[in-house]
Amino acid sequence: MENNYVIKRAVITEKSTIAKDQSNTYVFEVDRRTNKIEIGKAVEKLFQVKVLDVRVMNVLGKKKRMGRIIGEKSSWKKAVVTLEPGSRIELFEGV
């Protein structure tokens, strides 16, 4: 799978911003079919950084209701990527 299809978007929340500042970890939404090795290689190639650790988790979609109709949001995969000390991703700076 190509690198730009592995990583869908950056997850920017209060918790991920604190993790970025304290432990140099970044959070991404990734394709559900990828594994840790592919995610690590994609981050290294796209952002020219050195990856130390990748943790992944499947986030289940929540059930939503509009009147009588019950639906469900899509499930997605989240990757928490820890970078080498001293390296950073410029995309997240100033957020």
Secondary structure, 3 states (H helix, E strand, C coil): CCHHHHEEEECCCHHHHHHHHHHCEEEEEECCCCCHHHHHHHHHHHHCCCEEEEEEEEECCCEEEECCEEEECCCEEEEEEEECCCCCCHHHCCC
